[in-house]
Amino acid sequence: MTQSALTSTPSAGGGVSVGPRDSKSYKAFTWFNGTFLVVLCGFMLYPFVTVLAQSFSSAGAVKAGMVNVWPVGFNLTTYKVVIANDLFWSSYKNTVVYTLVGTTIAMVLTTLLAYVLARRALRGRNILIGIAVFTMFFNGGLIPNYVLIQTLGLKNTMWAVVLPGAISVFNLLVMKSFFENMPTELEEAAQIDGLGWWGIFRRIVLPLSKAVIATMILFYSVAIWNDWFAAFLYLDKQELFPVTLYLRNMIAGASSTASQGAAASGSSTSEIAANIQAVTMILTIIPVLCIYPFVQRYFVSGIMLGSVKG
């Protein structure tokens, strides 16, 4: 049906009747919907804009609560202090390494396990799925996990950060559902052509799964990038800290960066700390903001394709 057929249709008297898209109720709904979404986006962007304004404002203005959506007492001193801090950049490098390694491991394990669990002929399939779902609601607890990491010799290593969360059960179930909905005729045709299961997975399944794979990469990378608690538990050496733990220590007053910034700018420790927090937040989320637009087009389609039950 064409656009014109939706907007105007011939009436019995030879005239043209008004279609649904030309009705007043539809126009009112469109206006209300658009206005509501714009306002909603404004509410969502307001905290980010406020933090951005604080990062470019003077420490005194931030402490006095004078900053709203526009910088007050514009200055770049705090940016210079943070950028000149070697600990910040080493933490930033650690976060990039943890994210790349952790996402790679997580995608390999999740994709392989999801494809195996999607095979309906697999013996014990329901038991394996049940075990995976069970871990979504129950786990060993904080202390047993800490003892396990320490016993395995993973404490104060990168693997203590990237391995415990290598498989997200939610992501696993989404990918499994996606693989289950793929036409079985494709695999049967590939088997006739002589491909084994590994060949089918590599040459047929993966190329057709770009949307859900891109979505899972986004999920895993953002989760690892934002995670600080695992590093807080298992890492004691500052040179191994991710930037999120560096930020957490700064906010909690456990980092020496605030006092270093105070010495550089001549302000009190409490004044400079508020400004450093905002600056570090902005520097931390820049990579996520840069990457997200490139995978956003896969986001909705990947989730919808993986959630439809065949």
Contacts in CASP RR format, 6 or more apart in sequence:
PFRMAT RR
TARGET T0000
AUTHOR 0000-0000-0000
METHOD contacts of the structure
MODEL  1
MTQSALTSTPSAGGGVSVGPRDSKSYKAFTWFNGTFLVVLCGFMLYPFVT
VLAQSFSSAGAVKAGMVNVWPVGFNLTTYKVVIANDLFWSSYKNTVVYTL
VGTTIAMVLTTLLAYVLARRALRGRNILIGIAVFTMFFNGGLIPNYVLIQ
TLGLKNTMWAVVLPGAISVFNLLVMKSFFENMPTELEEAAQIDGLGWWGI
FRRIVLPLSKAVIATMILFYSVAIWNDWFAAFLYLDKQELFPVTLYLRNM
IAGASSTASQGAAASGSSTSEIAANIQAVTMILTIIPVLCIYPFVQRYFV
SGIMLGSVKG
6 19 0 8 1.000
6 20 0 8 1.000
6 21 0 8 1.000
7 19 0 8 1.000
7 20 0 8 1.000
7 21 0 8 1.000
7 22 0 8 1.000
8 16 0 8 1.000
8 17 0 8 1.000
8 18 0 8 1.000
8 19 0 8 1.000
8 22 0 8 1.000
9 16 0 8 1.000
9 17 0 8 1.000
9 19 0 8 1.000
10 16 0 8 1.000
10 17 0 8 1.000
11 17 0 8 1.000
20 26 0 8 1.000
46 69 0 8 1.000
49 69 0 8 1.000
50 67 0 8 1.000
50 68 0 8 1.000
50 69 0 8 1.000
51 278 0 8 1.000
51 281 0 8 1.000
51 282 0 8 1.000
52 278 0 8 1.000
52 282 0 8 1.000
53 67 0 8 1.000
53 68 0 8 1.000
53 69 0 8 1.000
53 70 0 8 1.000
53 71 0 8 1.000
53 72 0 8 1.000
54 62 0 8 1.000
54 67 0 8 1.000
54 71 0 8 1.000
54 274 0 8 1.000
54 275 0 8 1.000
54 278 0 8 1.000
55 78 0 8 1.000
55 79 0 8 1.000
55 275 0 8 1.000
55 278 0 8 1.000
55 279 0 8 1.000
55 281 0 8 1.000
55 282 0 8 1.000
56 71 0 8 1.000
56 74 0 8 1.000
56 75 0 8 1.000
56 76 0 8 1.000
57 66 0 8 1.000
57 67 0 8 1.000
57 71 0 8 1.000
57 72 0 8 1.000
57 73 0 8 1.000
57 74 0 8 1.000
57 75 0 8 1.000
57 275 0 8 1.000
58 72 0 8 1.000
58 73 0 8 1.000
58 74 0 8 1.000
58 75 0 8 1.000
58 275 0 8 1.000
59 78 0 8 1.000
59 265 0 8 1.000
59 267 0 8 1.000
59 271 0 8 1.000
59 272 0 8 1.000
59 274 0 8 1.000
59 275 0 8 1.000
60 66 0 8 1.000
60 267 0 8 1.000
60 271 0 8 1.000
60 275 0 8 1.000
61 67 0 8 1.000
61 72 0 8 1.000
61 73 0 8 1.000
62 271 0 8 1.000
62 274 0 8 1.000
62 275 0 8 1.000
62 278 0 8 1.000
63 270 0 8 1.000
63 271 0 8 1.000
63 274 0 8 1.000
66 72 0 8 1.000
77 264 0 8 1.000
77 265 0 8 1.000
78 261 0 8 1.000
78 265 0 8 1.000
78 272 0 8 1.000
78 275 0 8 1.000
78 276 0 8 1.000
78 279 0 8 1.000
79 279 0 8 1.000
81 257 0 8 1.000
81 260 0 8 1.000
81 261 0 8 1.000
81 264 0 8 1.000
81 265 0 8 1.000
81 272 0 8 1.000
81 276 0 8 1.000
82 88 0 8 1.000
82 257 0 8 1.000
82 276 0 8 1.000
82 279 0 8 1.000
82 280 0 8 1.000
82 283 0 8 1.000
83 89 0 8 1.000
85 257 0 8 1.000
85 260 0 8 1.000
87 238 0 8 1.000
87 241 0 8 1.000
87 246 0 8 1.000
87 257 0 8 1.000
88 243 0 8 1.000
88 246 0 8 1.000
88 257 0 8 1.000
88 280 0 8 1.000
88 283 0 8 1.000
90 239 0 8 1.000
91 241 0 8 1.000
91 242 0 8 1.000
91 243 0 8 1.000
91 245 0 8 1.000
91 246 0 8 1.000
92 243 0 8 1.000
92 283 0 8 1.000
94 158 0 8 1.000
94 239 0 8 1.000
94 240 0 8 1.000
94 241 0 8 1.000
94 242 0 8 1.000
94 243 0 8 1.000
95 225 0 8 1.000
95 242 0 8 1.000
95 243 0 8 1.000
95 244 0 8 1.000
96 287 0 8 1.000
97 158 0 8 1.000
98 158 0 8 1.000
98 161 0 8 1.000
98 162 0 8 1.000
98 224 0 8 1.000
98 242 0 8 1.000
99 221 0 8 1.000
99 224 0 8 1.000
99 225 0 8 1.000
101 158 0 8 1.000
101 162 0 8 1.000
102 162 0 8 1.000
102 166 0 8 1.000
102 220 0 8 1.000
102 224 0 8 1.000
103 217 0 8 1.000
103 220 0 8 1.000
103 221 0 8 1.000
103 224 0 8 1.000
105 162 0 8 1.000
105 163 0 8 1.000
105 166 0 8 1.000
106 162 0 8 1.000
106 165 0 8 1.000
106 166 0 8 1.000
106 167 0 8 1.000
106 168 0 8 1.000
106 171 0 8 1.000
106 220 0 8 1.000
106 224 0 8 1.000
107 213 0 8 1.000
107 216 0 8 1.000
107 217 0 8 1.000
107 220 0 8 1.000
109 166 0 8 1.000
109 167 0 8 1.000
110 167 0 8 1.000
110 168 0 8 1.000
110 171 0 8 1.000
110 172 0 8 1.000
110 175 0 8 1.000
110 216 0 8 1.000
110 220 0 8 1.000
111 175 0 8 1.000
111 206 0 8 1.000
111 209 0 8 1.000
111 213 0 8 1.000
111 216 0 8 1.000
113 167 0 8 1.000
113 172 0 8 1.000
114 172 0 8 1.000
114 173 0 8 1.000
114 175 0 8 1.000
114 176 0 8 1.000
114 178 0 8 1.000
114 179 0 8 1.000
115 175 0 8 1.000
115 179 0 8 1.000
115 201 0 8 1.000
115 205 0 8 1.000
116 122 0 8 1.000
117 125 0 8 1.000
117 128 0 8 1.000
117 129 0 8 1.000
117 132 0 8 1.000
117 172 0 8 1.000
117 176 0 8 1.000
118 176 0 8 1.000
118 177 0 8 1.000
118 179 0 8 1.000
118 180 0 8 1.000
119 125 0 8 1.000
120 180 0 8 1.000
122 128 0 8 1.000
129 176 0 8 1.000
132 169 0 8 1.000
132 172 0 8 1.000
132 173 0 8 1.000
133 169 0 8 1.000
133 173 0 8 1.000
135 169 0 8 1.000
136 169 0 8 1.000
136 170 0 8 1.000
139 145 0 8 1.000
142 233 0 8 1.000
145 164 0 8 1.000
146 233 0 8 1.000
146 234 0 8 1.000
149 155 0 8 1.000
149 160 0 8 1.000
149 164 0 8 1.000
149 233 0 8 1.000
149 234 0 8 1.000
154 160 0 8 1.000
154 163 0 8 1.000
154 234 0 8 1.000
155 234 0 8 1.000
155 235 0 8 1.000
155 236 0 8 1.000
156 234 0 8 1.000
156 235 0 8 1.000
156 236 0 8 1.000
156 237 0 8 1.000
156 240 0 8 1.000
157 240 0 8 1.000
158 240 0 8 1.000
160 230 0 8 1.000
160 234 0 8 1.000
160 235 0 8 1.000
161 224 0 8 1.000
161 227 0 8 1.000
161 230 0 8 1.000
161 231 0 8 1.000
161 234 0 8 1.000
161 235 0 8 1.000
161 242 0 8 1.000
162 224 0 8 1.000
164 230 0 8 1.000
165 230 0 8 1.000
168 219 0 8 1.000
168 220 0 8 1.000
168 223 0 8 1.000
171 216 0 8 1.000
171 219 0 8 1.000
171 220 0 8 1.000
174 212 0 8 1.000
174 215 0 8 1.000
174 216 0 8 1.000
174 303 0 8 1.000
174 306 0 8 1.000
174 307 0 8 1.000
175 209 0 8 1.000
175 212 0 8 1.000
175 216 0 8 1.000
175 306 0 8 1.000
177 306 0 8 1.000
177 307 0 8 1.000
177 308 0 8 1.000
177 309 0 8 1.000
178 209 0 8 1.000
178 212 0 8 1.000
178 302 0 8 1.000
178 305 0 8 1.000
178 306 0 8 1.000
179 205 0 8 1.000
179 209 0 8 1.000
180 310 0 8 1.000
181 305 0 8 1.000
181 306 0 8 1.000
181 308 0 8 1.000
181 309 0 8 1.000
181 310 0 8 1.000
182 205 0 8 1.000
182 208 0 8 1.000
186 204 0 8 1.000
186 208 0 8 1.000
187 200 0 8 1.000
187 204 0 8 1.000
190 196 0 8 1.000
190 199 0 8 1.000
190 200 0 8 1.000
190 203 0 8 1.000
190 204 0 8 1.000
191 200 0 8 1.000
195 203 0 8 1.000
195 204 0 8 1.000
206 213 0 8 1.000
210 298 0 8 1.000
211 298 0 8 1.000
211 301 0 8 1.000
211 302 0 8 1.000
211 305 0 8 1.000
212 298 0 8 1.000
212 302 0 8 1.000
212 305 0 8 1.000
212 306 0 8 1.000
214 295 0 8 1.000
214 298 0 8 1.000
214 299 0 8 1.000
214 302 0 8 1.000
215 295 0 8 1.000
215 298 0 8 1.000
215 299 0 8 1.000
215 302 0 8 1.000
215 303 0 8 1.000
217 295 0 8 1.000
218 291 0 8 1.000
218 292 0 8 1.000
218 295 0 8 1.000
218 298 0 8 1.000
218 299 0 8 1.000
221 291 0 8 1.000
222 288 0 8 1.000
225 244 0 8 1.000
225 287 0 8 1.000
225 288 0 8 1.000
226 244 0 8 1.000
227 242 0 8 1.000
227 244 0 8 1.000
228 242 0 8 1.000
228 244 0 8 1.000
228 245 0 8 1.000
228 247 0 8 1.000
228 248 0 8 1.000
231 240 0 8 1.000
231 241 0 8 1.000
231 242 0 8 1.000
231 244 0 8 1.000
231 245 0 8 1.000
232 245 0 8 1.000
232 248 0 8 1.000
235 241 0 8 1.000
235 245 0 8 1.000
241 249 0 8 1.000
243 280 0 8 1.000
243 284 0 8 1.000
244 284 0 8 1.000
246 255 0 8 1.000
246 280 0 8 1.000
247 277 0 8 1.000
247 280 0 8 1.000
247 281 0 8 1.000
247 284 0 8 1.000
249 255 0 8 1.000
250 257 0 8 1.000
250 258 0 8 1.000
250 273 0 8 1.000
250 276 0 8 1.000
250 277 0 8 1.000
250 280 0 8 1.000
251 277 0 8 1.000
253 273 0 8 1.000
257 276 0 8 1.000
258 269 0 8 1.000
258 272 0 8 1.000
258 273 0 8 1.000
258 276 0 8 1.000
259 269 0 8 1.000
261 267 0 8 1.000
261 272 0 8 1.000
261 276 0 8 1.000
262 268 0 8 1.000
262 269 0 8 1.000
262 271 0 8 1.000
262 272 0 8 1.000
265 272 0 8 1.000
END
